Protein backbone atom coordinates (compact mmCIF):
# COMPACT_ATOMS: atom_id res chain seq x y z
CA UNK A 1 0.00 0.00 0.00
CA UNK A 2 1.37 3.43 -1.01
CA UNK A 3 2.33 5.63 1.94
CA UNK A 4 3.04 9.36 2.16
CA UNK A 5 4.74 11.49 4.78
CA UNK A 6 3.14 14.65 6.16
CA UNK A 7 5.62 16.69 8.20
CA UNK A 8 4.60 18.99 11.06
CA UNK A 9 6.47 22.17 11.98
CA UNK A 10 5.61 24.94 14.42
CA UNK A 11 8.09 27.80 14.76
CA UNK A 12 10.97 28.35 12.33
CA UNK A 13 13.25 30.43 14.55
CA UNK A 14 16.03 30.10 17.07
CA UNK A 15 14.74 28.62 20.32
CA UNK A 16 14.70 30.83 23.41
CA UNK A 17 17.27 30.07 26.07
CA UNK A 18 16.56 27.60 28.90
CA UNK A 19 14.53 27.32 31.03
CA UNK A 20 11.97 28.41 28.40
CA UNK A 21 9.27 25.80 27.88
CA UNK A 22 8.36 24.01 24.66
CA UNK A 23 11.76 24.77 23.12
CA UNK A 24 11.32 21.57 21.11
CA UNK A 25 8.74 23.32 18.90
CA UNK A 26 11.39 25.58 17.40
CA UNK A 27 13.39 24.55 14.32
CA UNK A 28 16.34 26.80 13.51
CA UNK A 29 16.04 28.53 10.12
CA UNK A 30 19.33 27.00 8.94
CA UNK A 31 18.14 23.52 9.92
CA UNK A 32 14.84 24.00 8.10
CA UNK A 33 16.63 25.21 4.96
CA UNK A 34 18.96 22.19 5.09
CA UNK A 35 16.02 19.80 5.45
CA UNK A 36 14.23 21.30 2.47
CA UNK A 37 17.38 21.17 0.35
CA UNK A 38 17.79 17.49 1.22
CA UNK A 39 14.17 16.80 0.30
CA UNK A 40 14.70 18.39 -3.08
CA UNK A 41 18.07 16.73 -3.57
CA UNK A 42 16.53 13.31 -2.94
CA UNK A 43 13.96 13.99 -5.63
CA UNK A 44 11.03 14.81 -3.34
CA UNK A 45 8.63 17.71 -3.81
CA UNK A 46 7.24 19.38 -0.71
CA UNK A 47 3.52 20.05 -1.13
CA UNK A 48 0.58 21.62 0.68
CA UNK A 49 -2.38 19.51 1.74
CA UNK A 50 -4.21 20.89 -1.29
CA UNK A 51 -1.49 19.57 -3.60
CA UNK A 52 -1.21 16.29 -1.68
CA UNK A 53 -4.89 15.40 -2.15
CA UNK A 54 -4.57 13.58 -5.53
CA UNK A 55 -1.92 11.35 -3.96
CA UNK A 56 -3.95 10.63 -0.83
CA UNK A 57 -6.90 9.70 -3.04
CA UNK A 58 -4.73 7.35 -5.11
CA UNK A 59 -5.21 9.43 -8.26
CA UNK A 60 -1.47 10.12 -8.57
CA UNK A 61 1.75 8.54 -7.36
CA UNK A 62 5.09 10.22 -6.88
CA UNK A 63 7.79 11.41 -4.51
CA UNK A 64 5.87 14.06 -2.58
CA UNK A 65 5.96 15.05 1.09
CA UNK A 66 3.22 17.05 2.79
CA UNK A 67 4.49 20.17 4.57
CA UNK A 68 2.37 21.66 7.38
CA UNK A 69 2.92 24.45 9.89
CA UNK A 70 0.72 24.74 12.96
CA UNK A 71 -0.50 28.03 14.47
CA UNK A 72 0.63 30.59 11.87
CA UNK A 73 3.69 32.21 13.41
CA UNK A 74 5.22 35.24 11.71
CA UNK A 75 8.54 33.41 11.62
CA UNK A 76 6.99 30.92 9.18
CA UNK A 77 6.51 33.78 6.74
CA UNK A 78 9.92 35.29 7.47
CA UNK A 79 12.10 32.19 7.49
CA UNK A 80 10.17 29.32 5.87
CA UNK A 81 8.51 31.04 2.91
CA UNK A 82 11.72 32.13 1.12
CA UNK A 83 13.11 28.59 1.41
CA UNK A 84 9.90 27.02 0.15
CA UNK A 85 9.81 29.39 -2.81
CA UNK A 86 13.47 28.73 -3.63
CA UNK A 87 12.81 24.98 -3.65
CA UNK A 88 9.60 25.26 -5.66
CA UNK A 89 7.61 23.74 -2.77
CA UNK A 90 4.17 24.53 -1.39
CA UNK A 91 2.97 24.15 2.21
CA UNK A 92 -0.11 24.52 4.39
CA UNK A 93 -0.17 26.81 7.42
CA UNK A 94 -2.99 26.15 9.89
CA UNK A 95 -4.14 29.37 11.58
CA UNK A 96 -6.78 30.56 14.05
CA UNK A 97 -9.20 33.06 12.56
CA UNK A 98 -9.73 35.03 15.79
CA UNK A 99 -6.05 35.25 16.81
CA UNK A 100 -4.58 36.87 13.70
CA UNK A 101 -2.02 39.49 14.65
CA UNK A 102 -1.89 38.29 18.25
CA UNK A 103 0.41 35.82 20.01
CA UNK A 104 0.22 32.21 21.23
CA UNK A 105 -2.03 33.24 24.11
CA UNK A 106 -3.19 29.64 24.68
CA UNK A 107 0.33 28.94 26.02
CA UNK A 108 0.44 31.77 28.57
CA UNK A 109 -0.80 29.66 31.47
CA UNK A 110 2.06 27.23 30.79
CA UNK A 111 4.65 29.99 30.94
CA UNK A 112 5.59 29.68 27.28
CA UNK A 113 7.42 32.55 25.57
CA UNK A 114 4.99 34.55 23.43
CA UNK A 115 5.61 34.80 19.69
CA UNK A 116 3.82 36.89 17.07
CA UNK A 117 1.17 35.31 14.87
CA UNK A 118 0.58 36.40 11.29
CA UNK A 119 -1.88 39.20 10.64
CA UNK A 120 -4.66 39.07 8.06
CA UNK A 121 -2.38 40.83 5.56
CA UNK A 122 0.40 38.33 6.23
CA UNK A 123 -1.76 35.24 5.71
CA UNK A 124 -2.86 36.79 2.42
CA UNK A 125 0.82 37.21 1.55
CA UNK A 126 1.41 33.54 2.36
CA UNK A 127 -1.52 32.49 0.16
CA UNK A 128 -0.59 34.82 -2.68
CA UNK A 129 2.86 33.20 -2.76
CA UNK A 130 1.16 29.93 -3.74
CA UNK A 131 1.04 28.49 -0.25
CA UNK A 132 -2.15 27.36 1.48
CA UNK A 133 -3.99 28.54 4.58
CA UNK A 134 -5.71 25.84 6.62
CA UNK A 135 -8.00 26.16 9.63
CA UNK A 136 -7.00 25.53 13.26
CA UNK A 137 -10.30 26.65 14.90
CA UNK A 138 -11.07 30.24 15.84
CA UNK A 139 -9.15 30.35 19.13
CA UNK A 140 -6.92 27.24 19.44
CA UNK A 141 -9.47 25.62 21.72
CA UNK A 142 -9.58 22.13 23.19
CA UNK A 143 -12.45 20.69 21.20
CA UNK A 144 -13.30 17.82 23.60
CA UNK A 145 -13.96 20.40 26.34
CA UNK A 146 -16.67 22.14 24.29
CA UNK A 147 -20.32 21.40 23.68
CA UNK A 148 -21.18 20.09 20.23
CA UNK A 149 -22.61 23.47 19.26
CA UNK A 150 -19.52 25.37 20.38
CA UNK A 151 -17.16 22.88 18.76
CA UNK A 152 -19.02 23.14 15.45
CA UNK A 153 -18.87 26.93 15.71
CA UNK A 154 -15.09 26.80 16.13
CA UNK A 155 -14.67 24.40 13.23
CA UNK A 156 -17.15 25.91 10.78
CA UNK A 157 -16.78 29.64 11.48
CA UNK A 158 -13.01 29.45 11.20
CA UNK A 159 -13.37 28.09 7.68
CA UNK A 160 -15.68 30.91 6.61
CA UNK A 161 -13.69 33.68 8.30
CA UNK A 162 -10.35 32.61 6.87
CA UNK A 163 -11.82 32.05 3.42
CA UNK A 164 -13.14 35.62 3.41
CA UNK A 165 -9.71 36.95 4.37
CA UNK A 166 -7.57 35.05 1.85
CA UNK A 167 -10.16 35.05 -0.92
CA UNK A 168 -9.92 31.33 -1.60
CA UNK A 169 -11.54 28.20 -0.17
CA UNK A 170 -10.12 26.86 3.10
CA UNK A 171 -10.33 23.12 2.61
CA UNK A 172 -8.09 21.59 5.27
CA UNK A 173 -8.37 21.48 9.06
CA UNK A 174 -6.06 20.63 11.97
CA UNK A 175 -7.18 19.70 15.50
CA UNK A 176 -5.57 22.03 18.11
CA UNK A 177 -3.33 20.15 20.55
CA UNK A 178 -4.16 17.05 18.52
CA UNK A 179 -7.24 16.67 20.74
CA UNK A 180 -10.38 15.38 19.07
CA UNK A 181 -13.05 12.70 19.20
CA UNK A 182 -14.93 10.89 16.45
CA UNK A 183 -17.68 13.52 16.63
CA UNK A 184 -15.18 16.26 15.76
CA UNK A 185 -13.98 14.36 12.72
CA UNK A 186 -17.61 14.14 11.63
CA UNK A 187 -18.03 17.88 12.24
CA UNK A 188 -14.99 18.70 10.11
CA UNK A 189 -16.38 16.61 7.29
CA UNK A 190 -19.84 18.18 7.65
CA UNK A 191 -18.29 21.66 7.60
CA UNK A 192 -16.94 20.95 4.12
CA UNK A 193 -13.26 20.30 4.78
CA UNK A 194 -11.44 17.74 2.65
CA UNK A 195 -9.02 16.58 5.35
CA UNK A 196 -8.22 16.96 9.04
CA UNK A 197 -4.77 16.32 10.48
CA UNK A 198 -3.86 15.04 13.91
CA UNK A 199 -0.73 14.69 16.07
CA UNK A 200 -0.87 10.88 15.79
CA UNK A 201 2.49 9.82 14.45
CA UNK A 202 3.16 7.79 11.35
CA UNK A 203 2.90 7.86 7.59
CA UNK A 204 -0.42 8.15 5.77
CA UNK A 205 -1.65 5.19 3.77
CA UNK A 206 -3.68 5.80 0.64
CA UNK A 207 -7.31 5.04 1.41
CA UNK A 208 -7.23 5.74 5.14
CA UNK A 209 -9.61 8.14 6.92
CA UNK A 210 -8.90 11.62 5.57
CA UNK A 211 -10.21 13.19 8.79
CA UNK A 212 -7.75 11.43 11.08
CA UNK A 213 -4.52 11.85 9.16
CA UNK A 214 -1.24 11.07 10.88
CA UNK A 215 1.75 13.38 10.67
CA UNK A 216 5.43 13.24 11.55
CA UNK A 217 6.83 15.96 13.83
CA UNK A 218 10.02 17.85 13.08
CA UNK A 219 11.41 19.51 16.22
CA UNK A 220 14.50 21.33 17.43
CA UNK A 221 16.32 18.08 18.19
CA UNK A 222 15.54 16.51 14.80
CA UNK A 223 19.02 16.47 13.35
CA UNK A 224 19.57 15.56 9.73
CA UNK A 225 20.17 11.80 10.18
CA UNK A 226 16.94 11.48 12.16
CA UNK A 227 15.10 13.65 9.64
CA UNK A 228 16.14 11.27 6.88
CA UNK A 229 15.16 8.29 9.03
CA UNK A 230 11.69 9.79 9.49
CA UNK A 231 11.39 10.43 5.77
CA UNK A 232 12.90 7.33 4.21
CA UNK A 233 11.95 4.51 6.61
CA UNK A 234 9.05 3.20 8.67
CA UNK A 235 10.68 4.60 11.83
CA UNK A 236 7.70 6.80 12.68
CA UNK A 237 5.13 4.07 12.03
CA UNK A 238 6.50 2.30 15.09
CA UNK A 239 5.50 5.32 17.19
CA UNK A 240 1.82 5.27 16.24
CA UNK A 241 -0.49 6.03 19.15
Secondary structure by P-SEA (a helix, b strand, c coil): cbbbbbbbbcccccccccccccccccccaaaaaaaaaaaaaabbbbbcccccccccccccccbbbbbbbcccccccccccaaaaaaacbbbbbbbbccccccccccccccccbbbbcccaaaaaaaaaacbbbbbccccccccccccaaaaaaaaaaaaaaaaaaacccccbbbbccccccaaaaaaaaaaccccccccccccccccccccbbbbbbbcccccaaaaaaaccccccccccc
